[in-house]
Amino acid sequence: MERSRKDSESRQGYIYAILGSVCAGSVSTLTKISLTTNGPLVVTGVTFLLSGLVLLLYQPRRKPEPGSYRYLILFGLLGAGLAPLMYTLGLNQTTVVNASLLANGEVLFTTVIAFAVFGERLGRGQAARGILIVAGLLVVSTNLDLAHIAFLHGLAGNLLILGSGAGWAVENNIIVLATKRFDTTLLSKYRNLIGGCALTALFLIGRFPYGFSAYSSAVMLLLALAVSGATVMFIAAVKRLGAIRMLLVWSTSTVFGALFGLVILGEQITAAQIFGGALILFGVYLLRSGDKVPEAEPFVAPAGGP
């Protein structure tokens, strides 16, 4: 009975991770459109503020649970504030190829922190399948055009992208702890609201220029809905899979992002990118099909701890 329950939770986790990856894959395309009319701070702030307001419509009378406020503030300021802002700012200062490649550092940072601090473990088979996914990510990100990946070109932007990945990696692992004690939806909707309010207040106080036409407002609303879906699915998946496995599956957002770019923006997808996408999806399939025994439980704080 216990094995059946865990298998069911694992299946749900993979479904949530894939659905969330579709939402996340659309974010880069919608953000790119939004940045044509507003700056990174405005786009990030308004997006997460709207996302938080959208999520408030779900069970609006439910308030944050006692003891969850420290998590909410941390997730809001880090995961819905600083990290996404660093990524958007970095994207404006480096090449798209570099940004795509360096953003995958989130998987590496999350894995390192999960191993070193939170006690997660992967078997040899799972690690091998994870390497297959990472290999696909590298192919998709670089298009096998390694000659044009220059780290020193746009150094500040590259560092910002890496910094955003590190910030999200810290949040990814702490979310595992928080979702063991608190409701997933409450964590996600208040997280986005806190981060969005902080960034929106920042650009209003700083008098950053902004402007919203009917078209740009509609795009921003779609972006907020995508962020809302990605946030809820992300937290629901990490609760069931743990940070490492969830991030490996979540990496399929690279594939979905390329498809959205092709369909909506008319961007070209090369044979190398198609091959890399196939590697990613095949690795996820193997990861799921070979996942018969759930991974070790993440670190849980002792009584009296956080």
C-alpha distance (Angstrom), angle and dihedral (degrees) to the residues before:
residue distance angle dihedral
M1 . . .
E2 3.80 . .
R3 3.82 91.5 .
S4 3.82 90.5 49.2
R5 3.81 91.4 51.0
K6 3.78 92.4 49.6
D7 3.80 92.0 47.4
S8 3.81 89.6 51.5
E9 3.81 91.7 50.1
S10 3.80 89.9 48.3
R11 3.81 91.9 52.5
Q12 3.79 90.5 49.1
G13 3.79 89.6 49.4
Y14 3.79 92.5 55.4
I15 3.81 91.6 47.7
Y16 3.80 91.1 51.0
A17 3.80 90.8 47.0
I18 3.82 93.3 52.2
L19 3.82 93.8 45.8
G20 3.78 89.9 47.5
S21 3.80 90.1 49.4
V22 3.82 89.6 56.9
C23 3.81 90.0 53.1
A24 3.80 91.8 45.1
G25 3.80 91.4 48.1
S26 3.81 90.6 59.2
V27 3.81 93.1 50.9
S28 3.82 96.5 76.4
T29 3.82 92.4 51.8
L30 3.80 93.8 47.0
T31 3.81 91.1 44.7
K32 3.79 91.0 51.4
I33 3.80 90.0 54.1
S34 3.82 92.0 46.7
L35 3.81 92.9 50.6
T36 3.80 90.1 63.8
T37 3.82 89.5 73.1
N38 3.82 105.2 24.9
G39 3.80 138.5 33.4
P40 3.82 126.5 -105.6
L41 3.82 95.9 -98.5
V42 3.80 92.8 50.6
V43 3.81 94.3 45.1
T44 3.81 94.0 47.2
G45 3.80 95.4 43.4
V46 3.80 97.3 46.9
T47 3.80 92.6 42.4
F48 3.80 94.8 55.3
L49 3.81 92.6 39.7
L50 3.82 91.1 54.1
S51 3.80 90.0 43.7
G52 3.79 90.9 54.4
L53 3.81 91.4 48.1
V54 3.82 91.0 49.2
L55 3.80 91.3 51.7
L56 3.81 90.6 48.9
L57 3.81 88.0 67.9
Y58 3.80 88.1 69.8
Q59 3.81 108.0 85.3
P60 3.82 91.9 -21.2
R61 3.81 94.2 -172.8
R62 3.79 93.9 60.0
K63 3.78 113.0 100.2
P64 3.81 130.7 -161.6
E65 3.77 112.2 -73.4
P66 3.81 120.6 -109.9
G67 3.79 110.4 -88.8
S68 3.81 94.3 21.2
Y69 3.80 97.7 94.1
R70 3.79 96.1 89.4
Y71 3.80 89.9 52.4
L72 3.79 92.0 46.8
I73 3.79 93.3 51.2
L74 3.81 91.9 47.0
F75 3.81 93.8 47.3
G76 3.79 92.0 43.7
L77 3.79 97.7 50.2
L78 3.81 95.4 37.3
G79 3.81 108.8 29.8
A80 3.81 99.3 29.7
G81 3.79 98.0 29.2
L82 3.78 123.2 25.7
A83 3.83 100.5 25.2
P84 3.84 98.2 49.6
L85 3.80 91.1 42.6
M86 3.80 91.1 52.0
Y87 3.79 90.1 50.3
T88 3.81 94.1 49.7
L89 3.80 92.1 46.1
G90 3.79 90.9 47.1
L91 3.79 92.1 50.4
N92 3.79 88.5 58.8
Q93 3.81 92.0 54.2
T94 3.78 104.7 43.5
T95 3.78 139.4 42.9
V96 3.80 121.5 -79.1
V97 3.84 89.9 -121.7
N98 3.80 91.8 54.2
A99 3.81 92.8 44.9
S100 3.81 92.5 51.3
L101 3.78 92.7 49.1
L102 3.79 97.1 43.4
A103 3.82 93.4 46.1
N104 3.79 87.6 66.1
G105 3.78 86.7 67.8
E106 3.81 85.7 86.1
V107 3.81 88.5 76.2
L108 3.79 91.4 51.7
F109 3.80 94.3 45.2
T110 3.80 92.0 46.9
T111 3.79 91.7 50.2
V112 3.80 93.7 48.2
I113 3.81 92.9 49.0
A114 3.83 92.5 44.2
F115 3.81 91.2 52.3
A116 3.80 97.7 40.5
V117 3.81 101.2 39.5
F118 3.79 112.2 15.1
G119 3.80 101.8 38.8
E120 3.82 100.1 -123.7
R121 3.79 117.1 158.6
L122 3.79 136.2 -160.1
G123 3.78 124.7 -160.6
R124 3.80 119.7 -126.9
G125 3.80 91.7 -102.4
Q126 3.79 92.5 51.5
A127 3.80 91.4 47.4
A128 3.81 90.6 51.7
R129 3.79 91.4 51.1
G130 3.78 89.3 47.5
I131 3.80 90.0 54.4
L132 3.82 88.6 54.1
I133 3.81 89.9 54.7
V134 3.81 92.4 47.6
A135 3.83 89.8 49.3
G136 3.80 89.1 54.5
L137 3.79 90.2 48.8
L138 3.78 91.0 54.4
V139 3.81 92.0 50.0
V140 3.81 92.7 49.1
S141 3.80 93.4 43.8
T142 3.79 97.6 47.1
N143 3.82 100.4 29.1
L144 3.82 81.9 -140.7
D145 3.80 86.7 -76.0
L146 3.79 95.4 126.5
A147 3.79 93.3 158.2
H148 3.80 90.3 73.2
I149 3.81 96.9 50.9
A150 3.79 102.3 98.0
F151 3.79 112.8 169.3
L152 3.80 93.5 -166.1
H153 3.80 91.3 54.4
G154 3.80 102.2 92.6
L155 3.81 93.4 0.1
A156 3.82 94.2 174.6
G157 3.80 91.1 52.2
N158 3.79 92.0 47.5
L159 3.79 91.4 52.1
L160 3.80 91.0 48.7
I161 3.82 90.8 52.7
L162 3.80 90.9 50.1
G163 3.80 90.3 46.2
S164 3.79 91.9 53.3
G165 3.80 90.0 51.1
A166 3.79 90.9 51.1
G167 3.80 91.1 49.1
W168 3.79 92.9 51.3
A169 3.81 90.0 45.2
V170 3.81 90.8 58.5
E171 3.80 90.1 48.2
N172 3.82 92.5 47.0
N173 3.77 92.0 59.5
I174 3.80 97.1 42.4
I175 3.82 89.6 49.7
V176 3.81 87.5 63.6
L177 3.80 88.7 62.1
A178 3.80 95.6 42.6
T179 3.81 95.7 50.2
K180 3.80 90.0 56.1
R181 3.81 88.1 65.7
F182 3.79 108.9 23.5
D183 3.80 139.6 48.7
T184 3.81 114.8 -87.5
T185 3.80 97.0 -138.5
L186 3.79 94.0 48.1
L187 3.80 90.8 51.8
S188 3.79 92.7 49.1
K189 3.78 100.9 44.9
Y190 3.79 96.5 45.4
R191 3.81 90.8 42.3
N192 3.80 91.5 59.0
L193 3.79 93.0 42.2
I194 3.80 92.9 53.4
G195 3.80 94.1 47.4
G196 3.79 93.3 43.7
C197 3.81 93.0 49.2
A198 3.81 91.7 49.3
L199 3.82 94.4 50.5
T200 3.80 94.2 41.3
A201 3.80 90.8 51.2
L202 3.79 88.7 49.2
F203 3.80 95.7 55.6
L204 3.82 92.4 41.8
I205 3.81 92.8 50.6
G206 3.80 90.5 43.9
R207 3.82 90.1 47.7
F208 3.78 93.8 -129.5
P209 3.82 111.6 -179.6
Y210 3.78 117.1 -104.1
G211 3.78 139.1 165.1
F212 3.77 135.4 -178.4
S213 3.79 126.2 -161.9
A214 3.80 122.8 -175.2
Y215 3.81 89.2 -96.5
S216 3.81 97.0 46.9
S217 3.81 90.5 45.7
A218 3.81 91.1 52.8
V219 3.82 90.8 49.8
M220 3.80 90.4 48.2
L221 3.80 90.8 51.7
L222 3.81 90.9 50.6
L223 3.79 88.6 49.1
A224 3.80 90.7 51.2
L225 3.81 90.7 50.4
A226 3.81 90.4 50.3
V227 3.80 91.1 49.8
S228 3.82 90.2 48.0
G229 3.79 92.3 52.4
A230 3.78 93.0 44.6
T231 3.81 92.0 49.0
V232 3.81 96.3 50.8
M233 3.81 93.7 43.0
F234 3.81 91.5 46.1
I235 3.79 94.5 54.5
A236 3.81 92.6 41.9
A237 3.82 89.7 52.0
V238 3.79 97.4 45.8
K239 3.81 89.6 50.3
R240 3.81 90.3 58.9
L241 3.80 102.3 33.2
G242 3.79 106.7 30.3
A243 3.79 124.1 -120.5
I244 3.82 99.7 -74.8
R245 3.81 101.3 49.9
M246 3.79 92.5 38.4
L247 3.83 91.5 54.2
L248 3.78 91.8 50.0
V249 3.80 91.4 54.9
W250 3.80 92.0 39.3
S251 3.79 88.1 59.8
T252 3.81 88.1 76.6
S253 3.82 85.1 81.9
T254 3.83 83.6 84.5
V255 3.80 88.9 66.2
F256 3.79 94.4 44.6
G257 3.80 90.2 47.0
A258 3.81 90.1 55.7
L259 3.80 90.9 50.0
F260 3.81 92.3 50.4
G261 3.80 89.3 48.6
L262 3.80 90.0 52.6
V263 3.80 96.6 46.9
I264 3.81 100.9 37.1
L265 3.80 105.3 27.0
G266 3.79 98.4 27.4
E267 3.79 92.3 -125.2
Q268 3.78 117.5 163.7
I269 3.81 122.4 -107.2
T270 3.78 114.2 -156.4
A271 3.80 130.5 -149.3
A272 3.82 89.1 -106.7
Q273 3.80 91.0 55.5
I274 3.81 91.3 48.9
F275 3.81 89.3 50.8
G276 3.81 91.1 48.9
G277 3.79 91.5 48.9
A278 3.80 90.0 52.1
L279 3.81 89.9 51.7
I280 3.79 90.6 52.3
L281 3.79 94.7 49.2
F282 3.82 92.1 44.6
G283 3.80 90.6 50.3
V284 3.80 91.0 50.6
Y285 3.81 90.0 49.8
L286 3.81 91.6 51.3
L287 3.80 90.9 45.0
R288 3.81 90.1 54.2
S289 3.81 97.5 40.6
G290 3.79 92.3 48.8
D291 3.79 94.1 45.4
K292 3.80 100.6 100.5
V293 3.77 98.4 136.5
P294 3.81 119.1 47.6
E295 3.77 115.7 -120.8
A296 3.76 120.8 -104.5
E297 3.76 116.2 -71.8
P298 3.79 113.1 -94.5
F299 3.76 119.5 -109.6
V300 3.81 113.2 -71.2
A301 3.78 119.0 -159.2
P302 3.80 116.7 -114.9
A303 3.80 121.6 -112.0
G304 3.77 110.0 -65.4
G305 3.80 92.0 20.7
P306 3.80 129.8 108.2
